[in-house]
Amino acid sequence: MFLITPGNHDPYFNLAFEEILLKESREDFLVIGINSESVIIGKHQTPFREIDPSFVFLNNIPVIRRISGGGTVYHDPGNLNFTFICNSEEGRQIDFKKYTSPVIEFLRSHGVAAELKGSSDIVADGLKISGNAEHVFRNRVLHHGTLLFDASLKNLHGYIRKDYGCYSTRAVSSNPSHVANLRDKLKIFRDPEDLCKALADYFMTTIDGLQYGSFSKSIHSAAEELAVSKYRSWEWNFAYGPDYVFSNSFLLHGKMNSCRMTIKRGIVTEAIGEGSPVISSFSEKIHGRRHMPEDFLRLSEKENSGFSMEEIFNFF
């Protein structure tokens, strides 16, 4: 097994890099790194059902879909990420205990009473400090997890949608948990980079056969290409996933209005608006458009509907 620390904080590249290692190599890898601020949704999730659209879009936080299932997680420079990419035996590929155990043992070696809770969370003192997800590709498995050290809990809580009753879908939903950072429990480490190095050093002494590795220019180029063609694309991040129906009632300019939309592959295929004439007219015009705030805002400006950006979020 090769230990790799990419040193690249670009979440688009790093997710693409993991997929390339999974699908284009036969070696086992352990990747440890840190991403810039981003919201990472599970493969089978509806993004607007999981995120607070006004918080995410007004703060320019990237929303990126990963290839593994599970719920939504938050990345930022205060959060460490670890990924195991390994050949696996058929029938025994999904194994959260196997891949979280080395992390739990590291934390326990530093006095943190960490344990696996449920199928995929690492907790300490009852609070979640790590979320994990897995993806199987043929006879290989990708397991990736987060480790909260000094993440912005304000932003972490800010991106979470508080009420997703507007959405009707068979998409996988997240399971919100009470979370905590590890900084106060791991005061020996100055910052996430220091923790990252310590975790790598620990694994080098405790995982048999682990050695430092690097990646070729061809792997780097392939990851860059995939980051652009897939992980930065609207088609993957927003259009992929189950169809859904959105319905909402809201007060606008002193009058109650309602809108109901059917969205398939990210496109509004049916929309009905009731209340004021401007809502009815606008709802007719959004048919065939992407269900995206910027698209709706441009339409509002073109049609002189007069909606502010905050008012556009009533459709999300």
C-alpha positions in Angstrom: 0.0 0.0 0.0 1.2 3.5 -0.9 0.7 6.6 1.3 0.1 9.7 -0.8 -0.4 13.3 0.5 -1.4 15.3 -2.6 -0.7 18.7 -1.1 -3.5 20.0 -3.4 -6.4 21.6 -1.5 -8.7 21.7 -4.6 -11.7 19.5 -3.8 -12.6 19.1 -7.5 -9.1 17.7 -8.3 -8.9 15.6 -5.2 -12.2 13.8 -5.8 -11.2 13.2 -9.4 -7.8 12.0 -8.2 -9.4 9.4 -5.9 -11.6 8.1 -8.8 -8.6 7.8 -11.1 -6.6 5.8 -8.5 -9.6 3.6 -8.0 -10.3 2.8 -11.6 -7.0 3.2 -13.4 -4.6 1.5 -11.0 -4.3 -2.0 -9.4 -2.3 -0.8 -6.4 -3.6 -0.1 -2.8 -3.5 3.5 -1.7 -4.0 5.6 1.5 -4.5 9.3 0.7 -4.4 11.9 3.4 -5.1 15.6 2.6 -7.1 18.8 3.2 -9.6 20.4 1.0 -10.7 24.1 0.7 -14.2 25.0 1.7 -16.8 22.9 -0.1 -20.0 20.9 0.5 -19.7 17.3 -0.7 -23.0 15.5 -1.4 -23.5 11.7 -1.7 -23.9 10.1 -5.1 -27.6 9.6 -4.8 -28.7 12.8 -3.2 -30.6 15.9 -4.4 -28.4 18.8 -3.6 -31.1 21.5 -2.9 -32.8 19.1 -0.5 -29.6 18.9 1.6 -28.2 22.4 1.5 -29.5 25.9 2.4 -29.3 27.4 -1.1 -29.1 31.0 0.1 -26.2 30.3 2.5 -24.3 28.2 0.0 -24.7 30.3 -3.1 -24.4 33.7 -1.4 -21.2 32.5 0.2 -19.9 30.9 -3.0 -19.4 27.5 -1.4 -18.9 24.8 -4.1 -21.3 21.9 -4.1 -19.7 18.8 -5.4 -21.1 15.2 -5.8 -18.8 12.3 -4.9 -19.0 8.8 -6.3 -19.8 7.2 -3.0 -23.2 7.1 -1.3 -24.2 8.3 2.1 -25.0 11.8 3.3 -23.6 15.3 2.8 -20.4 16.5 4.6 -18.6 19.8 4.9 -14.9 20.3 4.0 -12.7 23.2 4.9 -9.1 23.8 5.8 -9.9 22.8 9.4 -11.0 19.3 8.3 -8.7 16.5 7.4 -9.7 13.8 4.8 -8.5 10.2 4.6 -9.1 7.8 1.8 -8.4 4.1 1.5 -8.4 2.7 -2.1 -7.9 -1.1 -2.0 -8.3 -4.3 -3.9 -11.1 -6.3 -2.1 -12.6 -9.7 -1.9 -16.0 -10.1 -3.4 -18.7 -10.3 -0.8 -16.6 -8.5 1.8 -16.0 -5.2 0.1 -18.2 -2.9 2.3 -16.4 -2.8 5.6 -16.5 0.5 7.5 -15.0 -1.1 10.7 -11.9 -2.2 8.8 -11.1 1.3 7.4 -12.1 3.4 10.4 -10.3 1.2 12.9 -6.8 2.7 12.1 -8.1 6.2 12.6 -9.9 5.3 15.8 -6.7 3.7 17.1 -4.7 6.8 16.3 -7.1 9.0 18.2 -7.2 6.6 21.2 -3.4 6.7 21.2 -3.7 10.4 21.9 -6.3 10.1 24.6 -9.5 10.6 22.6 -12.2 8.0 23.4 -13.2 7.5 19.8 -15.5 4.8 18.6 -17.5 3.7 15.6 -21.2 4.6 15.9 -23.8 3.1 13.6 -22.4 2.0 10.3 -20.3 5.0 9.3 -19.7 7.7 12.0 -16.8 8.1 14.4 -17.8 9.8 17.6 -16.1 11.0 20.7 -18.0 11.8 23.9 -21.2 11.2 21.9 -20.4 13.8 19.3 -19.6 13.1 15.6 -16.1 13.9 14.6 -15.9 11.8 11.3 -18.3 10.9 8.6 -17.4 8.0 6.2 -18.7 6.6 2.9 -17.7 3.8 0.5 -17.9 2.9 -3.2 -17.2 -0.4 -4.8 -15.8 -0.6 -8.3 -15.4 -4.2 -9.6 -13.0 -5.8 -7.2 -11.8 -2.6 -5.6 -13.2 -0.4 -2.9 -12.9 3.3 -2.1 -13.4 4.3 1.5 -13.2 8.0 2.4 -13.8 9.8 5.6 -13.5 13.2 7.3 -11.9 14.2 10.6 -13.0 17.5 12.1 -10.1 19.3 13.8 -10.8 23.0 13.6 -13.5 23.3 11.0 -15.9 26.2 10.9 -18.9 24.8 12.8 -20.8 28.0 12.0 -20.5 27.3 8.3 -21.0 23.6 8.8 -24.4 24.3 10.4 -25.1 27.1 8.0 -25.1 25.0 4.9 -27.5 22.4 6.3 -31.1 22.8 5.1 -33.3 23.1 8.2 -36.6 22.1 6.5 -36.6 19.9 3.5 -40.4 19.3 3.4 -40.6 21.2 0.1 -38.9 18.2 -1.6 -40.5 15.0 -2.6 -38.0 12.5 -3.9 -36.6 9.0 -3.5 -33.1 10.5 -3.1 -30.9 9.5 -0.2 -31.3 11.9 2.7 -28.6 12.9 5.2 -28.8 12.1 8.9 -27.9 15.3 10.7 -25.8 14.7 13.8 -24.3 16.8 16.6 -20.7 17.4 15.7 -17.5 18.6 17.4 -14.0 19.6 16.6 -11.0 17.7 18.0 -8.8 20.8 18.6 -9.5 20.9 22.4 -8.8 17.1 22.7 -5.7 17.2 20.5 -3.9 20.3 21.7 -0.6 18.7 20.9 -1.2 19.6 17.3 -0.8 23.1 16.1 -3.1 22.9 13.0 -4.7 20.4 10.6 -1.4 20.2 8.6 0.4 19.1 11.8 -2.3 16.5 12.5 -2.1 15.3 8.9 1.6 14.7 9.3 1.1 12.9 12.6 -1.6 10.7 11.2 0.7 9.8 8.3 3.6 9.0 10.6 1.3 6.8 12.8 0.1 4.8 9.8 3.6 4.3 8.5 4.5 2.5 11.8 1.2 0.6 12.3 0.1 -0.5 8.8 2.1 -3.4 7.4 3.7 -2.8 4.1 2.7 0.9 3.9 5.3 3.0 2.1 5.4 6.6 0.8 4.3 6.8 -2.9 3.9 9.4 -5.6 1.8 9.7 -8.7 2.9 10.1 -12.3 2.3 13.0 -14.6 -0.2 10.9 -16.5 -2.2 10.2 -13.4 -2.1 14.0 -12.5 -3.2 14.9 -16.0 -6.0 12.3 -16.0 -7.3 13.7 -12.7 -7.2 17.3 -13.9 -9.1 16.3 -17.0 -11.7 14.4 -15.0 -12.0 17.3 -12.5 -13.0 19.6 -15.4 -15.2 17.2 -17.4 -17.1 15.7 -14.4 -16.5 17.2 -11.0 -16.9 20.8 -12.1 -19.9 20.1 -14.3 -23.5 21.0 -13.6 -24.5 17.7 -15.2 -22.7 15.7 -12.5 -23.2 17.9 -9.4 -26.8 19.0 -9.9 -28.5 17.1 -12.8 -27.4 13.6 -11.8 -29.6 11.8 -9.3 -33.2 11.0 -8.8 -36.0 13.2 -10.1 -37.9 15.3 -7.6 -40.9 17.5 -7.0 -40.6 20.9 -5.3 -43.5 22.7 -3.8 -43.5 25.8 -1.7 -45.9 28.5 -0.4 -44.5 31.9 0.4 -45.4 35.5 1.1 -44.3 37.9 -1.6 -45.2 41.6 -1.7 -47.9 41.1 0.8 -49.6 38.2 -1.0 -49.4 34.5 -0.5 -48.1 32.6 -3.5 -47.3 29.0 -4.3 -45.2 27.1 -6.8 -45.0 23.4 -7.7 -42.3 22.1 -10.0 -41.3 18.7 -11.3 -37.5 18.4 -12.0 -36.0 15.6 -14.1 -32.3 15.4 -14.7 -32.0 19.0 -13.3 -34.5 20.4 -15.8 -37.9 21.8 -14.8 -40.4 19.7 -16.8 -43.5 21.0 -15.2 -44.3 24.2 -13.2 -47.5 25.6 -11.8 -47.5 28.9 -9.9 -50.5 30.5 -8.2 -51.1 33.8 -6.4 -50.0 37.0 -7.9 -49.9 37.3 -11.8 -46.1 37.7 -11.7 -45.8 34.3 -10.1 -48.1 32.6 -12.6 -46.3 34.2 -15.5 -42.8 33.4 -14.1 -43.8 29.7 -13.4 -44.8 29.3 -17.1 -41.4 30.7 -18.2 -39.3 28.3 -16.1 -40.5 25.3 -17.9 -37.5 23.7 -19.7 -34.9 25.6 -17.7 -32.3 24.3 -15.3 -33.4 24.3 -11.6 -30.6 26.6 -10.6 -30.8 30.0 -8.8 -28.6 31.8 -11.3 -30.8 30.6 -14.2 -34.0 31.7 -12.4 -32.4 35.1 -11.6 -31.4 35.7 -15.2 -35.0 34.8 -16.3 -36.4 37.2 -13.7 -34.2 40.0 -15.1 -35.1 39.2 -18.7 -38.9 39.1 -18.0 -38.8 42.1 -15.6 -40.3 40.0 -12.9 -38.5 42.0 -10.3 -37.4 39.2 -8.0 -34.3 39.8 -5.8 -31.8 37.0 -5.3 -33.2 36.3 -1.9 -36.7 36.0 -3.4 -35.5 33.6 -6.0 -34.6 31.2 -3.2 -38.3 30.7 -2.6 -38.1 28.4 -5.7 -35.5 26.2 -4.0 
